[in-house]
Amino acid sequence: MQTSKDPRSTGSLLSDVLNSIGNLLRQEVDLARAEVDENLKRAARALALIVVGLVLLFIALTVLVTTAVSALVLAGVAEILATLIIGVITLVAAVIFAVIGVKRLKLASLAPSRAARNIKRDAAMMKEAYNDR
């Protein structure tokens, strides 16, 4: 049985392994940071769209509410009752839009899921390699 000898010392081999692990961990941290940055940018764009939508919604609702109240008053409904009816309808619509916006902006989407999977895979690979020796 012939065995090949590595001319490097055990200390040198251990140093190489530790350097490789350190490089791997640095790469995984960089990947996680990049993924979080990408997710934060996506969330910022979503928030900007929500804000623009809310501003436009406010303007449109102001016009529509005034028109609806006027229409009810012209139809013979008392002004106070017309205002109350339209106010409740507007409030329900606002709550629905807010709930939809909050559901679309999930904090879980900001987590670095690819990096977490890679770290788990790398840890399993290192554990397997260690157990094989």
N, C-alpha and C positions, 0 to 999 in steps of 0.2 A: 504494500500500500504506500503510495507516494503522496506526500503532503507538500503543498507549496507554502513557502514561508514569505510573509510580507516583510520587506526590509525595514518598514517603519516600526517604531517602538509602540508599545501599548499606550503610552501617554499621548503619542502623536495620533494614533487611531481614535482614542477617546476625545481628543481635542477636535478632530475632524467631525466626529459624530455630534459633539456639542455645538460646533459651528453650524452644521447642517440643520440641527433642530432650531437653533436661534434664528437662522435665515428663514426657515419655514414659518416660524412663529411671527417674525416681522412681516413676511409676505401676507400671512393670514390677517394680521392686524391692519395692514394697509388695505387689503380687500374689504374688510369690515368697515373701515373708515370711509372708503370710496362708496360703498353701498349705502351707508347711512347718509352721506352727503347727497347722493342721488335721490334717496327717498325723501330727504328734507326739502330738496328743490321741488320735487313733485308735489309735496304737501303745500309748499308756499304758493305754487301755481294754483292749486285747488282752492286755497284760501282766498287768493286774489279774485278768482272767478266767483266765489261765493260772495265776496264783498261787492263786486260790480253788480252781480245779480240782485243783491239786496237793495242797493241804491236804486237800480232801475225798477225793482219791484215796488219800492216806496213811492217813487214818482207815479208809476202807473196806478197803484192802488189809491193814491190821493185823488187822481182824476176820476177813477172809476167809482170810488166811494161817494164823491160829491155828486156824480151823475146819478148813481143808484138812489141816493137819498132824495135828490130832486125828483126823480121819476116816481118814487113812492109817494112823495108829498103831492105831486100832480095827480096821482091815482086816488087821492083821498085819504091816505094814511096820515095820522098825526105826525108832525115833524119829529117829536121826541121818540116815538115808536119806530119810525123809519130809520132814524140815526142808530138806535139800539140794534135793530135787526141787521143792518149793514155792518155795524161794528163787530157783532158776534161772528158773522160770516167771515169777515176779514181776519179776525183773531184766529179762527180755526185754520184758515188757509196759511197764515204765517207760521203756526205751530207745525203744520205738515211739512212745509218747506224747510224749516229749521231741523226737524228730525231727519229728513232725507239727507241734508248736508252733513249733519253730525255722523250719520251712519257711513257716509262715503269717506269720511276723514277718520280712519281707524288708526290708532296708535300702533297696532300690531304691524301695519304696513311699513312702519319706519324701522323696524328691527332688521338687522343684517342677517337674513335667513340663509343666503348662499354661503356666507363666511362661516356661520355656525355649522352648516352641513359639512363644509370642507374641514373644519377643525375636528369634528367628530370622526370623520373619515380618516384624517391623518393620525389621530390618537389611536384609532382601532388598528391602523396599519403598523404604527410603532409598537403597540402592545403585541400584535401578532408576530412581528419580527423579533421582539424580545423573548417571547415564549418559545419561538423556534430554536433558540440558541441553548 
